[in-house]
Amino acid sequence: MLVTPRGELGEDGGLAPAAELRLLNSSSLRGDQVFPAHQRISSIDLPIALSGGTVTDYPFDSYQVSVQFAAAQGGVQVPVLLTVDKVDSLFAYSIIGADGSSGLVWPAFGFMAATLFALAGFRNLAPGLPPIGSLLDYAAFLWAEVIIALNVVVSVVSGAVTEHGQRKI
């Protein structure tokens, strides 16, 4: 595990915490980690027990683990971003049942909105340059525009509702 404090929480580009950083974790084998202020953070091994499988089931064995982290700096809870990386080529993992929900992903909305205007350019590249209101418009172009426009509206509304629900926590 490598802890990297970002922004005002860290100094020296995330190599050291600006104040004492306490990392609470779900490891039953090791307690919470405390990183003193202004001291370089090195990577640590954090053993977490696996459950739900046996080694004798190989190569069809599977296991479950619940990983939880929380951080506090100066007695105040700070946000945590967890990145899981695959190191072993013979080991696969999947994240199931995450309690967190996604909010708005603005680059996706920008792409969908740009597609609304880009389709008009593609329509004008049709062979023979068909006039507006031709069969091409009714068969493909207008349907594509309506579908993309509806997806943008539904995505923005559902993302806003999700983010609004996250702020109450």
N, C-alpha and C positions, 0 to 999 in steps of 0.2 A: 504494500500500500504506500502510495506517495501522496502526501498532503501538500497542497500548494495554495497558500492564502493569496487571494486576488484583490486588486484594488487597494483601498485604504486599510484592509485587514492585514496586508503583508508589506514587506519591504525587500529591497534587493531583487526585484522581479519575481517575488513569490518564494524566495529561498528561506525567508525567516518571517515569523509572525511579528506584527507591530506590538502586540500585547500578548499575555499568556493565552494560549489557545488550547481548549479542552475538547477532545474528540470522543464522544460517547459512541459505543459500537455494540453490536449484538454478539460479539465473541464471548463464549462461555469459558474459554481457556485463558483469556487475557483481559485485564481490566481496561478501563478508559485510558486513553493516551493523553498526556499533558505535554505540550510543547512550550518551553519557556520563551519569553519575549526576547527578541533580537538575537536568537541563536538559530543557526542553520538547521533545517529539517532534512533528515535523511530518510530514505525509504525503510519501511519496517515490514516484517512478516506478521500477518494477523491471521492466525489459524481460526477457521470457522468450521464447526462440525457439520458434516453431511448426514442426511437421513433418507430413509425410504428406499434403500436398495442394498444388495449384497454383492460382494466381489465375485462370488461363485456364479453369478448370472452373466458373466462376461461372454460374449461381446454385446449382450443385450441389457446390460445393467444401466440403471438410471438412478439419479439421486436428486434430492431436493434440499434447498438451503434458503433460509430467510436472512437477508443481509439488511441491517438497519444502521444508519448513521445519523448523528446530530452533532452540531458543533456550537460551542459557546466561547466567546472571546470577551474578556473583561466582565464576565457575568451576564452577558447579553447573548441571546441566541442569534446565530448568524446562518445565512443560507448555505446549503451543501449541494454540490454537483458531483454525482458519482459517475465515473466512467469505468465500464467493465471492458477489459481487453482480453482477447483470446491469445494464449501463448503456446499451447500444446496443439499440434496439428491433428492429433488423434482424439481430441476431446472437443465435443460440441456442447454449446449451452443455449438455452432460450429463456427469455424472461416471461414469466407467466404470472398473471394476477397482480400486476403492479397497481397499487392503490391510487397513484397520482394520475391526473387527467391532463391532456394536452390543452394548451390555450391557443391563442392566435399565432399563426405562422405567417408573418407578413410577406416574406418572399413568395410564398405560394399564391397569395392573393394578387400580388403584382404580376406574376406570370399569367394567371387566369384573366386578369383585366387586360393585360397586353394582348392576349390571344383574341379577345373580342375585336380589337382593332386590327390585328394582323390578318384575321380571316378575310377581311374585305380586300386586302392586297392580294391574297391567294386567289380569291374569287375572280379578280380582274385579270389573272394570268391564265384563265381557262381558254382553250382553243377557240378562236373565232370571236372572242370578246363578246359574249352574249349580253344582251341588254338587261337592265334591271327588270325583274318580274318574269324572267324566263323560267323554264322548267328546272334549270339548275338551282335557282334560288329556292323553289318550293321543295325540291327533292333532297337537298343537302345543306345549302348555306344557311337558310333561316333556322333549320332544326339545330344545327351546330351552335349558332349564336344563342338561341333560346336555352339550350342545355348548359352552355358555359355560363350564361348570365344567372340562371337559377342556381347552379353550383356555387357561384360567388356569393350570392345572397344567403343561401343555406349555410355555407361555411362561415361567413362572417357572423351570422346570428348565433349559430351553435358555439363558435369560438368565444364570442362575447359572453354568452351565458356561462360557459365553462370557466372563463377567467373571472367573472363576477362571483361565481361560487367559490373559487380559490381564495379570493380576497377576504372572505368572511372567516376563514380558518385562522 
